[in-house]
């Protein structure tokens, strides 16, 4: 297109020599996507072609010089953009090469090609893991699909399989090591058995032993901010003098370090004048106040016990599962607006049906059905009837699930597990009971797989049957929006049909904990009504 324009231009009609010899050059001038290799060479060529064009163009084309300079200016801008794109492309390729090299091969020239195995992310919430047990030792041959080691994640102990064939040359993180970050190198494999000895003293570098950062390291904070956070580095601390205590409505501004020191020394912060930015009380002010001879104020209400009264205690190590459970429950309680709905359900008919079903199960050699199995089935059917409770909250929308997957809380020596019964609304009671028993066994053996506990949409926690708890309120398991707390069966006296008649009945108190962002009060009450209907008339669960 550019060449066609030049051939038909009246201003350049007399520059036939220029068009004949330099068409490619002028075409590059007009095309902004062409990236010149050397801007100095292009600049020299442009100047030579411009001088030649002036000699061939007649006086009838006075605007050619302007055109030439305009093209030159545009071309130089194109060269600038081209070099920027080329520089960014080369930098991106270089970074990708470093990532692959850091992940698969060492930069040391004396080491043969090898594969660095990092700590995998075996669950969506996993950030670190522990090496529970190595099933392979150094020098063993490994094949794809073979189990290398057992990793204790935030959910359970999971087997980590080998992805490539080779030999285990070096175990970097030993058995029993804890809090290993995801991506950190834990082992080295090689393709040739003869290369194993070369990794005897191998130690991964700091960059190799951790996952590559997704973003560049941010610039350090300005010096002023550092002074506020680390006041101990102030070059010339000023001597603080006691001042009149502030009014009850005033707020005392002090750094965390200064507050901690003042609490340890029983110093009243209201009697100290801050020398930090905007009157902030810093550590130096506390030191100067103590050095000036001020007496430490003793607080009678915070009297400490005698120092010689020793306490006898045992520090129990916290497992990775318990750590993550604690953080998730804390996040749930802090960020989810909980509210609770409680109803009493009469379970006489439920107990009678359970007795009949267990008689049939025993006659056929099947496993017994528990009350918890019936509760799971009733909860699943209630979720199918009121699907608004089978949902989760996102900042932009509410996600309503079409599968009813019930998590069942199981307490073990390793912590709390919540394995999932998938599509519980479509399964029979015997199937649900068998799955719950198998999942509870895996949980107690700490051998649950990720597919055994991920993907739940609602949770049932039963402390009544095993522990006799009458009634309690459970914490919502995010990202779910509801959890049902089931209490123990209680025998009560209820009025009969006559004026002075009464009878006995068994009741179970159940409490629904709801995320108010997803489940409004009326919706939660509607779900409890449906659940109570299935429990008090269990034959309707068969319809």
N, C-alpha and C positions, 0 to 999 in steps of 0.2 A: 504493500500500500504506500509506504514511504517512497519507494523507488518510482512508482507510477506518478506520485505527486511531483517529484523532482523533474521527471521527464516532460511534464506538461506545464511546468511553471514558466510564465513569461519572463520573470526576473532572472531565471537561471538558464534561459534558452541558449544563450551564447556561451555558456560554460560547459560545452560538450566534452572538453578534455577532462574537466573535473568529474562529470557524471560517468564518463567511461572508465576512469581509473579508480575513482574513490567512491563508487556507489555503495560498496559494503561499509565503508567508514561512515558515510552520511546516514546510512540505514541504522547503524548502531547509535548515531546521535539521536535519532527520533524515537528509538525504542527504549523506554525507561526501564525495562526489565533486564537489559543486558548488563552484566557485571564485568567491567574492565579488570584486567589482571594487574596492570601496572599504571597508576594514574599519571606518573611522570612521563611515561612513554606516550600515552594518549595526548597529554598536554602538548608535547613537542610535535607530534603528528598533526594536531589541530592547528598549531601555529604555522607549520609548513604548508598545509593545505589551504589555510586562509590567505597566506601570501601568494600562493600560486593562483588562487581564485581571483584575487585582485588584478593580476596581470592578464587574465583571460576574459574577464567581464568588461563589457563596454560601459561608457559613461551613462547609457540609458538605464542602468540598473543601480541607482545610487543607494538603494536600501539593502543591497546584498551584504554590506559590511555589518549593518545592524543585525541582519539575519544570522550571519556567521557568529557574531558575538553572543547572540541569544542562544544559538544552538550550543555554543561552547559552555555557556553558563549552565544550561540545562543538563548538559552531559556531565559536567563536574559534580552537579548535585546528584545525578544518577550514580556516579562513581562513589560518592560518599555513602549513599544508601546501600549500594552493593557491598562496600567493604564492611559496613555495620552488619548486614545480614550474614556475610561470610564469616565474620568474627564470631557472631552468636552461634552459627552452625558448628564452627570448629570447636567452640567451647562446649556445646551440648554433646558432640560426639566424644570429646575428651572425657567429659564427666561420665557418660555412659560406659566408656571403656574402663574407667577407674572402678566403677561399681561392679562390673563383671569381673574385673581382675581381683578386686577385694573379696568378691564372693566366692570365686572358684580357684584362683591361683595366687600364689605368693609373689611379691615383687622381688624377692631374693633370687639371685641368679643361680645359687648352689642347690636349690630345691627343685625337684622334678614336678611335672604337672600333678595337681592334686585337687580334691574337692573339699571345701570347707562346709561342714554341716552346722547350721545355726539352730538355736532354740526355736522350734516352730510355734506358730500361734494356733493352738488346738481348740480354741473357743473364741467367740466374738468379743468377750470381755477380758481375755487373757493379755496381760502385759509382762508377766514374768512367771517362771516356773521353777520346779525343783527336780533334780535327778533322783528318782526313787531307787532305780536299780538298772545296772547295765547287764544286758543279756548276751552281749558279745564282748570279747576281750581283744586287746591289741594283738594284731597279727592274724585274726580270724578273717576268713573269706566271707563276704556278704553278697547277697543277691537281692534283686528287687522283690519287695514284699516281705522280706525277713524282718523280724523285730530287732531293732538295735538296743533300745532301752525303754524304760517306763518313766514317763514324765508326770509329775504331780502338778496339775493345772489348778485353776481357780474353781473348777467344778468337780473333778475326779482324777484318778490316776489313769492315764491313757498310754497305750503302746505306740511308740514312734517307729515307723517302718522305714526301711532303706529304699531309696528311689533308684539307685544305680548299682551296677555290679562292680566289685572291686575288693579291696582289702582294707580293714580298719587299721590304719597306721598309727594313730595317736588319739587317746581319749584326753581331751583338754580339760573338761569339767568332770571331776570324779563323782563317784556314787555318793549320794547324800548331800551334795552341794545344793544350796538354796538361793532363792531370789536371783535367778539368772534371767536377765532381760531377754525379751523376744528378739531374735536375730543375732544374739551373741554366740560366737563359735564354741561348740561343745565337743566336736570330734573332727578328725581328718581322715579321709579315705584316699587311696591311690589305686591306679589301674594295674600296676606291676608289683608283684610280691617283693621283688628285689629293692624297691624304693622304700620299703617300710623302715629299714634301719636309719635312713636319712632324716627321719622325723622323731628320733629318740628324744632329742633335747629341744624340740620345736615349741616355741611359745608365740602365740598370736600377738600381734602388735595391738596398740590401743584402738587404732582405726579398724582393724580386722575383727576384733572381738566384740564389736558393737554394731548395731544396725546402722546403715548410712542415714544421716539426717535428711529429712525431706526438704528442709529449708536451710538457707545459710544462717550461720550464727548471727544473731542480732548484735548491733553495735552496743558497746557498754553504755550504761546510763551516764548522763552528764555529771560532772563533779559535784554540782549542787545537791543532786539527789543522793549521791553517795554520802555526802556529809550528813544528810538527814537520817539515812539508814544506819550509818556506821559513825556515830559521833565521836567514838574514841580516837579517830584519826585527825581530829581538829588540831591544827598546828599551834594555835594560841588560844587555849580556853580561857574565858573570862571568869573572874571570881564572882560567883553568884551570892546575892545577899537576900536574907529572908525578907519577905514582903507580907503585907496584910493578906489574910486569907480571902479568897474570892467569895462572892455571894453564892447563895445556894443554887442560883440559876446558871452560874458560869461553869464552863467546862475547862478542865485542866488538860492541856496538850503536852504529851510527853512521848518519847520514843519507847518502843517495847522494851529495849534494854534498860532504859532508865526506870521504867515502871517495875521491872523485875528486881533491879538492884534496890529500889526504894522499899519494895515489899520485904526483901530479905533483911534489910537494915532497919525496918520499922520507921521509915522516914515519911513524914507527911508532905506530899507533893505541893500542897497549897502554901507551904511556907518557903518555897523555893521559887526564885525568879529564873525563867529560862533564858538562855543566851543563844539558842539555836534560831533558825529561820522562823520569823513571825512569833517569837517568844516560846518556841518549842523547848521543853526541858529535855536535856540530853544527859548522857552518862557523866560527862565532865562536870555538869552542875551538881550532881549527887556527890561525886568525889570531892569537889571543892567544899560543899556544905559539910561533909563529914570531917574534912581536914581542918576546917575552921574552928573545930572544937564544939560544934553543936551536939547536944546530947541526943542519942537515939530515943525516939518516943516509943514507949512500950504500949501495945494495944492489949488491954485486959481481955477483950472479947475474943482475941485470936491467940490466947495463951497456948504455947506449944508444950507437949508432954515432956517429961524429963528425958534428957539425952541418954541416960543410962538405962532407960526402959526398953530393952531390946525386944523386937518382934520376931516371932518364929513363923516363917513362910516358905513356900515353894514356888518358884517361877516355872510355869507350864509353857512350853513352846507353843506358839500359835501356828497352825498349819496354814498353807496357802489358801485352802478352801475356806477356812474360817475368816481369814483376812478379807477375801473378796466378798463373802457373805455379809460381813460387818459393814463394809463400805457401801454395798448396794442397799442394805436396809437403812443405813444412815441417810443415803441419798433419797430413798423413798420417803422416809419420814419427814425430811426437810423440804422436799420439792413437790410432793403429791398431797393435795388437799383431801385428807381422809375424812370420812364420816361413816358411822356405823348404824346398822339396822339389825335388831334382834327380835326373833319370834320363837315361841314354844311350839313344838310339833309333837303330836300324839303318835307314838310308834307302836301301839298295840297290834294293829293290823300288819305292820311291817315285820314285827317279831314273829307273828303267826305264820306269815308267808315264808319267812326265812326258815322256820322250823320244817315246813313242808318241803321246801326246795332242798334242804340239807338231807332230808330222808331219801329223796330221790337220788341225790348225788352219792350218798353212801351206798345205795343199792346198785348204782351203776359204776361204782369205783372212782367217782370224781371227787375233786377237792371241795371242801366246805366253803360256803358263801358267808362272808362276814357282813356286819352292818355297814362297814365302811364301803364295801363294794356296792351296796344298795344306795348309799349316799352319793357315790360317784356317778352312778347311773342316773339318779334323780337330778343331780346338778347338771349333767350333760343335756338331759332332755329339757330342763328349764332354760338352758342357754339357747337351745334350738328354738324354743318357744318365744324367748325374749332376746333376740340377737344383739340388741344394743349393749348388753352386758358382756358380750363376747367380742370386745373391741379394745383398742389401745389408742393412746393419745400421741399425736405428733403436733408440732407447732403450727402446721398448716392445714391439717385435716385429721379426722378420726378414722382409723382403719378398722373396718368391721370384718371379722374373719368368717369364712364359710366352713372351716373345719373346727370341730369342737375337740380340742386336745386338753385334757385335764392333768395338771401337775399334782402329784400327791406328795405331801411333806413326809419325809422319813428321817428320823433322828438316829445317828450312828455315833460311834466313838470318834470318828474323824470330823464330825460336824453335821450340819443340816443339809440334806439332799432333797431335790424335788424332781424325781423322775416323772416322765410323761406317759400317759395312756392316750394314744392317738385315736381319734374318731370314736370316742367313748359313747357317743349317742347312737352309734350304729352297731355296737358290740353287745353280746349277751352277758349276763351276770357271771357265768362260769368263765368266759374268756377274760373279762375284766379282772376277776379274782385271781386267775392264773398269772396274768401279766403283772399285777401288783406284787404278788409273791416273788416272782422272778426279779423284778426291778428292785424290790427291797433287799433281796439277797445280794444282788450286785452292789447296791449302795453300801451295805455293811462290809462287804469284801473290798470296797473301794476300787471297783473294776467297771464302773459305768463308762460307756462310750458317749461321745458328744450327741449322737442321735438318740440316746436314752433320756436326755434331759432338756434338749433344745426344742423350740417350737411350740411350747405350751401357750394356751390362750386364757386359762383360768386355773386357779389353785384351790385345793381342798386340804385343810389342816385339821386333823382329828386328834385332840388331846383328851377326849372324854373316855373313849373305849380303853386305850392302853393305860391312862394315868388317872382317870376319875376326875378330871377338871370339869367343874360344873358349867362354866361359861367364860369366854375370853374374847379379846379383840385381836385379830391378826394384822400384820403389816402387809400392804399390797406388794406383790412381787413384780417390779417393773420389767418390761413395759406393759404388763397386764393392768387391767383397771378394776379387778375384783378378786377377792379371796374369801372363802367360806370357812369360818371357825366353828367346829362341831364339838359340843360338850358331851357330858355323860348322860345316860338315861337315869331319870329320877322318878321314883314312884310317888304319886300324889293322890290326895283325896279330892274328888270332883263331885259337884252336885248331880243327883240322879234326876229321873223324870218326875218324881213326886216331890211334895213340899218338904218332907222330912227324909227323903232318900238320898243316898250318896253311894259312890262307887270308887274304885281305885283305877288309875290309869298311869301309864309310863310316858314321860315327856322328855324330849331332848331340846335344849336351848341351842339355837344356831345363830351366829352373828355374821352378817355380810359386811365386809369392809369394802368401801367403794372409793374410786377416784372421782371426785365431784366434777372434774373437767369433762368426763365422759358419761358418767352415770348420774343423772339427776335423781332426786329423792323419790319421785313417783315411779321412775323406771326401776330403781332398786327395790322398792316395795312390790312392784308388779312381778319382778323375778322371784322374790321371796314367797309371794303368794303361789306362783307356779310350782316352786320347789316344795312348799308345804303340801300342796295338793297331791304331788306324786308320793311323798312320804306317808301321808295319812291314808291314801288310797293307792297302795303299791300296785294293785292289779292294772291300773291305768298305764303303767310303764310297759305293759305287754302289748298295748294297742298300737 
